[in-house]
Amino acid sequence: MNIKQFKTIFIHPSGRSFITNEEAEKWDKEHHDPEEARLPTLSEIEAEIEKNRLEVIENMPFARRQEYETQKEYASEKHF
């Protein structure tokens, strides 16, 4: 991947680089080689992070998951 082909590259707090949706759409229209990759967009990074977070929660032992759900409920003040 040649990152110089993108006008602007941003850095996510996770350290991953990303491009704007407009740049991604332009790249997707102009490049048809499936072997060539482009940088992800911010929404793609966030979707991947959320997917990974949900997988971690799903794979927690039952007791730990209950503790997590209780802490999450308390933190969101849904218990009032």
Secondary structure, 3 states (H helix, E strand, C coil): CCHHHCCCCEECCCCCEEECHHHHHHHHHHCCCCCCCCCCEHHHHHHHHHHHHHHHHHCCCHHHHHHHHHHHHHHCCCCC
